[in-house]
Amino acid sequence: MALALWLLANLFVAIFWVNLFLIVNIRVIPNSKKVSIERIGTNSLKVKVKSKAMEGAANAELVDLLSEKLGVSVALVRGRKSREKVLQLNCTEDELAQSLK
């Protein structure tokens, strides 16, 4: 399972359906004036957070923001020290699209 997650995280396409959860690639913009979530291209998300990228504050805000907005559990899989993140969401692609409208 870990190998499958690693392989999926390294593919170019941003959103995948794997068993019972969704793997999503996200571009995080820390220290923004406003909080926002937007789709870029076909399957990418850009998330702006107010927290600075220090001591995991932006990561914590990202996870809290998405779990509150989507109403599902969210886990950071990869990218703790990078602006490019890989997250695991316990929802379907349709639920994600509905939540972002």
C-alpha positions as a Python dict, from the first residue, in 0.01 Angstrom:
ca = {
    (1, 'M'): (0, 0, 0),
    (2, 'A'): (285, 239, 85),
    (3, 'L'): (445, 174, -254),
    (4, 'A'): (114, 244, -428),
    (5, 'L'): (80, 575, -243),
    (6, 'W'): (436, 670, -333),
    (7, 'L'): (377, 589, -699),
    (8, 'L'): (52, 783, -708),
    (9, 'A'): (206, 1082, -534),
    (10, 'N'): (474, 1100, -800),
    (11, 'L'): (245, 1095, -1102),
    (12, 'F'): (167, 1422, -1281),
    (13, 'V'): (-212, 1394, -1264),
    (14, 'A'): (-326, 1563, -945),
    (15, 'I'): (-633, 1373, -826),
    (16, 'F'): (-666, 997, -793),
    (17, 'W'): (-928, 762, -650),
    (18, 'V'): (-749, 497, -441),
    (19, 'N'): (-958, 246, -244),
    (20, 'L'): (-1166, 461, -7),
    (21, 'F'): (-984, 791, -21),
    (22, 'L'): (-864, 1055, -263),
    (23, 'I'): (-500, 1162, -310),
    (24, 'V'): (-476, 1531, -402),
    (25, 'N'): (-176, 1746, -502),
    (26, 'I'): (-200, 2098, -367),
    (27, 'R'): (1, 2416, -416),
    (28, 'V'): (0, 2613, -89),
    (29, 'I'): (53, 2990, -74),
    (30, 'P'): (135, 3078, 290),
    (31, 'N'): (120, 3426, 446),
    (32, 'S'): (-169, 3540, 222),
    (33, 'K'): (-401, 3828, 304),
    (34, 'K'): (-707, 3609, 253),
    (35, 'V'): (-788, 3238, 271),
    (36, 'S'): (-905, 3073, -51),
    (37, 'I'): (-928, 2740, -230),
    (38, 'E'): (-932, 2730, -609),
    (39, 'R'): (-893, 2477, -885),
    (40, 'I'): (-607, 2525, -1127),
    (41, 'G'): (-623, 2348, -1459),
    (42, 'T'): (-820, 2027, -1463),
    (43, 'N'): (-716, 1850, -1143),
    (44, 'S'): (-502, 2081, -931),
    (45, 'L'): (-582, 2291, -626),
    (46, 'K'): (-424, 2613, -506),
    (47, 'V'): (-487, 2699, -141),
    (48, 'K'): (-400, 3032, 17),
    (49, 'V'): (-359, 3039, 395),
    (50, 'K'): (-289, 3329, 633),
    (51, 'S'): (-34, 3144, 849),
    (52, 'K'): (336, 3177, 784),
    (53, 'A'): (533, 2871, 675),
    (54, 'M'): (701, 2837, 1013),
    (55, 'E'): (693, 2538, 1249),
    (56, 'G'): (409, 2371, 1058),
    (57, 'A'): (159, 2654, 1111),
    (58, 'A'): (63, 2674, 743),
    (59, 'N'): (31, 2294, 723),
    (60, 'A'): (-198, 2288, 1026),
    (61, 'E'): (-414, 2566, 882),
    (62, 'L'): (-428, 2386, 545),
    (63, 'V'): (-545, 2059, 700),
    (64, 'D'): (-798, 2238, 926),
    (65, 'L'): (-931, 2449, 639),
    (66, 'L'): (-985, 2156, 405),
    (67, 'S'): (-1135, 1928, 670),
    (68, 'E'): (-1377, 2204, 774),
    (69, 'K'): (-1468, 2298, 416),
    (70, 'L'): (-1511, 1939, 295),
    (71, 'G'): (-1641, 1787, 616),
    (72, 'V'): (-1404, 1488, 589),
    (73, 'S'): (-1078, 1384, 751),
    (74, 'V'): (-764, 1516, 583),
    (75, 'A'): (-408, 1390, 628),
    (76, 'L'): (-81, 1531, 499),
    (77, 'V'): (97, 1251, 311),
    (78, 'R'): (393, 1437, 164),
    (79, 'G'): (541, 1786, 147),
    (80, 'R'): (577, 1897, 509),
    (81, 'K'): (853, 2145, 416),
    (82, 'S'): (743, 2222, 60),
    (83, 'R'): (473, 2435, -97),
    (84, 'E'): (378, 2135, -308),
    (85, 'K'): (173, 1902, -85),
    (86, 'V'): (11, 1563, -124),
    (87, 'L'): (-300, 1516, 91),
    (88, 'Q'): (-527, 1220, 159),
    (89, 'L'): (-897, 1310, 168),
    (90, 'N'): (-1168, 1067, 277),
    (91, 'C'): (-1414, 1167, 4),
    (92, 'T'): (-1490, 1102, -361),
    (93, 'E'): (-1392, 1325, -651),
    (94, 'D'): (-1758, 1426, -693),
    (95, 'E'): (-1783, 1527, -326),
    (96, 'L'): (-1466, 1732, -366),
    (97, 'A'): (-1603, 1910, -674),
    (98, 'Q'): (-1936, 1985, -496),
    (99, 'S'): (-1760, 2125, -191),
    (100, 'L'): (-1544, 2360, -398),
    (101, 'K'): (-1837, 2521, -583),
}
